[in-house]
Amino acid sequence: MIAEVKDRVDFRAIASKARQLIIQMIYEAESGHPGGSLSAIDVLTYLYFQELRLDPARPDWEGRDRFILSKGHACPALYAIAVERGLMPVDLLWGFRKTGRPLQGHPHVGSTPWVETSTGSLGQGFSVAIGMALGLRHQTLPARVYVMLGDGELQEGEVWEGAMCAPHYRLDNLCVIIDYNQMQSDDLTKNIMGLEPLKPKWESFNWKVIEIDGHDYAQIASAFDQAKHIVGTPTVILAHTIKGKGVSFMENSPCWHGSVKLREEELIRALQDLGADASEMPPYLNGSFKQGEDQHGQ
Amino acid sequence: MNNRPQLIGSSGDSLREAFGRALVRLGERRHDFVVLDADIADGTGTHHFKKKYPQRFFQFGIAEQNMMAVAGGLASVGVIPFVTTFAVFCMRALEQARLSVAYARRNVKIVASHPGLDVGPDGASAQALEDLAVFRAIPGMVVVSPADPLEVDQATEAILNYEGPVYMRTGRSAAKRIFDAGHRFELGKGQILRDGGDVTIVACGVEVARALEAGAIMEQEGISTRVVNMPTIKPIDVELLIQCAEETGCFVTAEDHNVHGGLGSAVAEVLAQACPCPIEFVGVRDSFGESGEPEELAEKYQLTGPWIAEAARRALGRKATQERLIRMSSPLAI
C-alpha cells in the first residue's frame, strides 16, 4: 500500500516546493519561524496529501479528519501545504503577518476557515484536539484527529494534563505527532528543560508510542498506518526531525527558530538549497533573483 | 416587583444548586450539550446532571487548563459544553478561555460557582473577586451574574440558547429569593425591581438582595430609591442605564467583587460617555478576602444593605453639590 502511495504522490517534490514557499513568505513578511516550519513539513506533506480525509472544495465537510498545529508558530508550514493542497490560493501567502490580511502570525480559525482552531499559545491545540476526538466519538462520527506538538511545547503543564486525559477516555481516534527537532526558542531543548527519557514518559501515561525519522516518508507512512489500527489507546508519533531541514545554514541552529528577518542573499541561498530556479520565483521579487548576487549590496 | 427578598435557608437553595437542577431540566429537552467537571461536581451543583445523564458528563480531574481547551474542541465539532468549576479555577484556565474558546469563537458556556466573599470559610484562596473583570476584558465574552435561584434557572436556559462564549457566576451560599414565577430573564437586559427618582442602585448577584434592603432603608428616610438588577454585566444594558441617569441623576453600584473592573466599572464606562453623574462603588476595595461566614464578611467588607444605603447618601450628597454648582454658574442664577 505504501508503495502505491509513493507511485501516486511525489511527497519529496511537494515538500520541496512547500519549503520554498515557507522561506518566501517569511522573507516577504520580514518575520516568522523558519526552523520549526522546515522540520515539520515532511510530516505535514504526508498528512495533507495522503493521510487526512478532506475535500479541498468543502473544507467544512463534517466527516473530514481534523489536523491541528498546536505548535502554532510553525504556521508557514501549514499555510504552504494548504496552498499546495488547494485549500487556499498562493497569493494569500504574500500577506502573511500583514495588517488586514487573513494569514495571521499564528493560525486563526476566524480568518482562515480551513484552520481547525486558533493556536499560538503552546499546549492548547493538544487539548482542543482531545476535545474534538471526544466530541466526534460522542456523536459516533468516524473522523480522526491529528495534532502536531513541538518538543519544547512538552514543557507546558497542560500537555501532561492532556496526556493523562486522552488515554483515560481511550481516544484511539487521536494521533499526536511530536516534531522532535531538539531545539526551542533560546537553545537546545536539553539545555532549557530536559525532556528525556521521552518515550517512556508517554508510555507510562498509557500511550502507544511510535518512534520514527520524521523526514523518511516510508517511516511516516508506516507510523500513521499503525496508528489507525490501534484500538482503545491514543498514539503518539515521536518524529525525529532536523530544525531548519533543507536549508544548509538553518539546519540544527536554534537562532533560526524565529522571528527572523531574512536578508535577500539568505533568501536566495535558501532557495538554491531547496532546488529552486529563477523561473519559479514569485512575482514580488521582480526578477531580482539572480544566482549569487547580493541585491542589498550590504 | 418584589421588594422583600426572602432568605431561603438551606444550601439546597443556593445558586449552584439551582444551576445543577436547571441543567437536569434542560438536559431532557436538549440533547446537544454536555457537562465538564474538574472533580468538584458536588460543589458546582453538576452532580445532579452526572447522576441523570452519565453519558453526557465528562470528568477531567483536577486539570482545568486542559478542560477549558477541550471545551473549545468539543464546541468545534458541534457539542455544546458547560465547563464547570470554581470561579478561581476558571481564572486558572483564563488563557485557554481566551484563545481556545473566545478567539476561536466557540459556543462554550463557562459556569463558575464559589464567587466572591459569598464563598465564606474557605478563605481568600477560593474567593474570586476578580473574575468578572478578567472575563469581561475578553473580546466577545458575555458575562452574567444572576441574583436568585429562579433567575439562575432562566439564565442557564438563556445562555444555552445564545450562540457564543459565556461566563456565568452562580454562588455557594444559601440564597435569597427575589423573583416569583412571573420573572423573565433576558440576556443583556436589566430590570427595575424598585422604582424611585432620587438615586439608582445597580447590583448583580448576591448584592441585589442587599440593594433591595438598602432601598427599604432609604425609603424610611424619605429618599426615593430605584433598585436595578443587572444580571448581564457584558453586554450591559446601556439603554436602561442612560434612562436611570436621566431620571435619577446619581448611582450606586454593588457587587461581591473587587471595585476594579466589574459591574461598577462597566456602569461607569457607560455613564462617563453617555451621561456623566455621581457614582459610588460598593464592592471589595482592592483587597483579598478571608475566612468567615458570608454575612459577617459582607459586613466587614461593607457590602451589606446599610453600607449600600450609606453609599447612596454619599451619591445624593454629590448630586446636590453638583446641582448647586450648576445653578451658581448659570447666567440665569438669581
HADDOCK unambig.tbl for C-alpha pairs under 7 A between the chains (distance, minus, plus):
assign (segid A and resid 109 and name CA) (segid B and resid 104 and name CA) 6.00 0.50 0.50
assign (segid A and resid 110 and name CA) (segid B and resid 104 and name CA) 6.39 0.50 0.50
assign (segid A and resid 117 and name CA) (segid B and resid 104 and name CA) 6.01 0.50 0.50
assign (segid A and resid 118 and name CA) (segid B and resid 99 and name CA) 6.72 0.50 0.50
assign (segid A and resid 118 and name CA) (segid B and resid 100 and name CA) 6.40 0.50 0.50
assign (segid A and resid 118 and name CA) (segid B and resid 104 and name CA) 5.50 0.50 0.50
assign (segid A and resid 124 and name CA) (segid B and resid 69 and name CA) 5.97 0.50 0.50
assign (segid A and resid 124 and name CA) (segid B and resid 96 and name CA) 6.70 0.50 0.50
assign (segid A and resid 124 and name CA) (segid B and resid 100 and name CA) 6.90 0.50 0.50
assign (segid A and resid 127 and name CA) (segid B and resid 66 and name CA) 5.38 0.50 0.50
assign (segid A and resid 127 and name CA) (segid B and resid 69 and name CA) 5.31 0.50 0.50
assign (segid A and resid 127 and name CA) (segid B and resid 70 and name CA) 4.95 0.50 0.50
assign (segid A and resid 128 and name CA) (segid B and resid 69 and name CA) 5.08 0.50 0.50
assign (segid A and resid 128 and name CA) (segid B and resid 70 and name CA) 4.59 0.50 0.50
assign (segid A and resid 128 and name CA) (segid B and resid 72 and name CA) 5.80 0.50 0.50
assign (segid A and resid 128 and name CA) (segid B and resid 73 and name CA) 4.15 0.50 0.50
assign (segid A and resid 129 and name CA) (segid B and resid 73 and name CA) 5.97 0.50 0.50
assign (segid A and resid 130 and name CA) (segid B and resid 70 and name CA) 5.96 0.50 0.50
assign (segid A and resid 130 and name CA) (segid B and resid 73 and name CA) 6.92 0.50 0.50
assign (segid A and resid 131 and name CA) (segid B and resid 70 and name CA) 3.97 0.50 0.50
assign (segid A and resid 131 and name CA) (segid B and resid 71 and name CA) 6.05 0.50 0.50
assign (segid A and resid 131 and name CA) (segid B and resid 72 and name CA) 6.87 0.50 0.50
assign (segid A and resid 131 and name CA) (segid B and resid 73 and name CA) 4.08 0.50 0.50
assign (segid A and resid 131 and name CA) (segid B and resid 74 and name CA) 4.64 0.50 0.50
assign (segid A and resid 132 and name CA) (segid B and resid 73 and name CA) 4.44 0.50 0.50
assign (segid A and resid 132 and name CA) (segid B and resid 74 and name CA) 5.09 0.50 0.50
assign (segid A and resid 132 and name CA) (segid B and resid 76 and name CA) 6.89 0.50 0.50
assign (segid A and resid 132 and name CA) (segid B and resid 77 and name CA) 6.13 0.50 0.50
assign (segid A and resid 134 and name CA) (segid B and resid 74 and name CA) 6.95 0.50 0.50
assign (segid A and resid 135 and name CA) (segid B and resid 74 and name CA) 4.89 0.50 0.50
assign (segid A and resid 135 and name CA) (segid B and resid 77 and name CA) 6.19 0.50 0.50
assign (segid A and resid 135 and name CA) (segid B and resid 79 and name CA) 6.27 0.50 0.50
assign (segid A and resid 136 and name CA) (segid B and resid 77 and name CA) 6.60 0.50 0.50
assign (segid A and resid 158 and name CA) (segid B and resid 65 and name CA) 6.07 0.50 0.50
assign (segid A and resid 158 and name CA) (segid B and resid 66 and name CA) 5.73 0.50 0.50
assign (segid A and resid 161 and name CA) (segid B and resid 63 and name CA) 5.91 0.50 0.50
assign (segid A and resid 161 and name CA) (segid B and resid 66 and name CA) 5.93 0.50 0.50
assign (segid A and resid 162 and name CA) (segid B and resid 66 and name CA) 5.85 0.50 0.50
assign (segid A and resid 165 and name CA) (segid B and resid 60 and name CA) 6.79 0.50 0.50
